[in-house]
Amino acid sequence: MSATTETHPWDVVAGTLADAGCDLVVGLPSDEPGLMDAAGAVPGLTVVGVRDQRAGACAAIGHAAVTGRPAVLAVNSGPSFANALTGLLEASSLGAPVVVVTTRVPALGIGRGGFQHTDQAAMAAPLAKWTFLVEDPRQLTWALRRAVHLAVNGAPGVVLIEIADEVLRAPAPERRPAPPVRRLRFAADAEEVRRAAALLAAARLPVVVAGGGCKPAGAGPAVRRLAELLGAPVFTTAAGRGVIDEEHPLACGLVGLYTTPPADRLLADADVVLAIGSRLEETARMGWDGLDDKTLVHVDVDPAVFLTALEPEVALLGDAAVVAGQLADALAEPAAQAPAATGRAARTAAVAAVRDGMRARHTPAAGPGLTVSDALRMLQESVRRDATLVQENGLHDMWGYHCPVVSVGDGARVITPGEQTMVGFGLPAAVGAAVADPARRTVLVCGDGAFEMGLAALPTAVERGLGLTVLVLDNGGYGWPRFVRAEEGAPDALTRFAAPSHTDAAVRALGGDAVRCTTAAELAAALDGAAKAHAEGRTTVITVPVHDTDVPVGVRRVFADPTAPEHPAATAPPTGAAA
């Protein structure tokens, strides 16, 4: 292939990233023309300007989650880089492939008060898989391609490339077009696969847990086949949601904190747990009785995952889809089918009974008012099960993690924060997701505090005509600290907003629709309007006042009195809701 001739090093950067398989560059414009400017001239690269670097990092996460491709965050040394760190913390927690490209001040200014100099590599070290400073133009294309390779391979994650000012002032280096960076797939050790298959086949009640690592691997079909061969219930982590259709007869919703009773009985009774593509982080283990005593078969692409939370009986290192296929093939062999079939019918019947119990427990409430569950069901009926669902992790919106309150298909895109659960993640992540697939409905469920914190992303949604639908569950403050304080009998005045909300005015000023709903009829009309607004590229924000007592079932099960009423009276006045 012949070399290309570019006029500036930024042109080389943009072209290299496009060749490597990136399709989004998000950030704020720099003082001088930089990466965003160069990327705008490269076919196949989409450039998105944001108002806040933190929002830019979250938008990169949302875009990568929908496309499966690495996203690029363009920042500069100093406050620009530091402001992005909260979003990058979330990207690291989620294992999102984000390539951060930043600048470094001139070498002569380092240690001598150089303007906006900061030790970016040291700041990013706990978050990044790899950091590299490009100090010679000849390193440029190599460093960028290696960054993309590391972002998508192994455990996906954040990488940081700093480009020294001297490199950007030098003549553009030669760049030869190259093929996209490939996601590497590899199988687990065959003998270990046979050992794991034997454990699963002989299990009384095996349980499958699918994590976020199943998504980039495309492991859904293999996981489904594996579960069907075993007759095993399938749970997902929050990040793994959408790997399997939640209407599948073996699907039992989410694991840990987000488990919907009576599905928790299956987790408690399991003797063998097969975890695929999950680190089994704390929220996945919350409320799981006896987990430490169960036999664990753990599948992951990253060896560092094993023995982090629990020690597995069998650790299978490999791609989630490939290894799930290996296990399914082993279980389909005649020698394994006999023991696996012994309890399959009974397990399938038990899962069916649990699914019936979940549906019976979470039927719509009667009355003219709205519970959070009612509002979420109506939202899903409006946007359908294959929409892109973006979630925060506040108190009331955690109802959306509970199946069948919300039930997603395997064609849906579900985007959640990771274990860091930064407040304000949702709106910018929704922007990135909608940019990746504008025709698909993108909906965000969040609290009023999270919406206010992410509001800087709203102008970008308007500028790009994304037509987002946002459901804001408004309790007039910060619900989670208020809930914890109530459990401890502590003062909660600081958790309540005293000033009136300004968000409706901001939405309307930007040409969007803002509606407040207290009844099912009002919400139905607002959702009809949101569908029309989406088609016209306008954002709709629907606010539903909620009650402090409308606490998700998983939170009650793990942190509070599980015998408390499931729902508040729908006609009761919301505690602390803004007028």
Secondary structure, DSSP 4 states (H G I P E B T S, - for coil): -PPB--SSHHHHHHHHHHHHT--EEEE---SS--HHHHHTTSTT-EEEE-S-HHHHHHHHHHHHHHH-S-EEEE--TTHHHHHHHHHHHHHHHHT--EEEEEEE--GGGTTTT-TT---HHHHHTTTEEEEEEE-SGGGHHHHHHHHHHHHHSSS--EEEEEEEHHHHHSPPPPB---PPPPPP--PPPHHHHHHHHHHHHH-SSEEEEE-TTHHHHT-HHHHHHHHHHHT--EEE-STTTTSS-TTSTTEEEE-GGGPPTTTHHHHHH-SEEEEES----HHHHTT-TTGGGSEEEEEES-GGGTTTSS--SEEEES-HHHHHHHHHHHHHSHHHHHHHHHTHHHHHHHHHHHHHHHHHHTPPPPSSS--HHHHHHHHHHHH-TTSEEEE---TGGGGGGSTTTS---TT-EEE---TT--TT-HHHHHHHHHHH-TTS-EEEEEEHHHHHHTGGGHHHHHHTT---EEEEEE-SB-HHHHHHHHHHT---GGGB--SPP-HHHHHHHTT-EEEE--SHHHHHHHHHHHHHHHHTT--EEEEEE--TT---HHHHHHHS-TTS-SS--TTSPPTT---
